[in-house]
């Protein structure tokens, strides 16, 4: 009898683990859709998902939506000649890289908002100066309008401003994205405590099942 009870308990624990969900929010506007259930039309809502993208990284590799499919990733927006918050952001992002450098389920995407000057060669020099050798961290360049469009879709600010230091302005957010391309968290990339929260919530998100 006791053996039967023990097996039942272990089965329930295993079932709960398989169905485990995090309580991290999903950001962005919902999309209303109409579907049929039991012969009746009902209104449902779909989570906000980032649109497809394609850019080139510091190694001339094409990086697109397929690159991050089934993975979680952290995104940010920067530029190599940024004299203000970018150096601090990169220092904090190195903590993310260091913790997950052996985890194939984690990617980092850093989008340059100054792609005219930030060529592939310049991004490679920037990577070298940071001492990065990880293939999971992509510094991206490409069409300027496409990058600014995507920043808007990430729900962050980035724009040209001749009066600003370096000629551009952007916020310092690190954005956490899940395996389905959904926005799951925003963290101040210039604040060590906020980045520690990011690391904790990445651990949570890595446990979240993929087919929710």
Secondary structure as the mmCIF struct_conf table of DSSP 4:
data_model
#
loop_
_struct_conf.conf_type_id
_struct_conf.id
_struct_conf.beg_label_comp_id
_struct_conf.beg_label_asym_id
_struct_conf.beg_label_seq_id
_struct_conf.end_label_comp_id
_struct_conf.end_label_asym_id
_struct_conf.end_label_seq_id
HELX_RH_AL_P HELX_RH_AL_P1 UNK A 2 UNK A 18
TURN_TY1_P TURN_TY1_P1 UNK A 19 UNK A 19
STRN STRN1 UNK A 27 UNK A 27
BEND BEND1 UNK A 28 UNK A 28
STRN STRN2 UNK A 31 UNK A 37
TURN_TY1_P TURN_TY1_P2 UNK A 38 UNK A 39
STRN STRN3 UNK A 40 UNK A 46
HELX_LH_PP_P HELX_LH_PP_P1 UNK A 50 UNK A 52
STRN STRN4 UNK A 54 UNK A 56
TURN_TY1_P TURN_TY1_P3 UNK A 58 UNK A 59
BEND BEND2 UNK A 60 UNK A 60
STRN STRN5 UNK A 62 UNK A 64
HELX_RH_3T_P HELX_RH_3T_P1 UNK A 65 UNK A 68
TURN_TY1_P TURN_TY1_P4 UNK A 69 UNK A 70
BEND BEND3 UNK A 71 UNK A 71
STRN STRN6 UNK A 72 UNK A 78
TURN_TY1_P TURN_TY1_P5 UNK A 80 UNK A 81
BEND BEND4 UNK A 84 UNK A 85
HELX_RH_AL_P HELX_RH_AL_P2 UNK A 86 UNK A 100
TURN_TY1_P TURN_TY1_P6 UNK A 101 UNK A 102
TURN_TY1_P TURN_TY1_P7 UNK A 104 UNK A 105
STRN STRN7 UNK A 106 UNK A 112
BEND BEND5 UNK A 113 UNK A 113
TURN_TY1_P TURN_TY1_P8 UNK A 115 UNK A 117
HELX_RH_AL_P HELX_RH_AL_P3 UNK A 120 UNK A 130
TURN_TY1_P TURN_TY1_P9 UNK A 131 UNK A 131
TURN_TY1_P TURN_TY1_P10 UNK A 135 UNK A 136
STRN STRN8 UNK A 137 UNK A 140
STRN STRN9 UNK A 141 UNK A 141
HELX_RH_AL_P HELX_RH_AL_P4 UNK A 144 UNK A 153
TURN_TY1_P TURN_TY1_P11 UNK A 154 UNK A 155
STRN STRN10 UNK A 158 UNK A 160
TURN_TY1_P TURN_TY1_P12 UNK A 162 UNK A 163
BEND BEND6 UNK A 164 UNK A 164
HELX_RH_3T_P HELX_RH_3T_P2 UNK A 165 UNK A 167
STRN STRN11 UNK A 168 UNK A 170
STRN STRN12 UNK A 173 UNK A 177
TURN_TY1_P TURN_TY1_P13 UNK A 179 UNK A 180
BEND BEND7 UNK A 181 UNK A 181
STRN STRN13 UNK A 183 UNK A 188
TURN_TY1_P TURN_TY1_P14 UNK A 189 UNK A 190
HELX_RH_AL_P HELX_RH_AL_P5 UNK A 192 UNK A 207
BEND BEND8 UNK A 208 UNK A 208
TURN_TY1_P TURN_TY1_P15 UNK A 210 UNK A 211
#
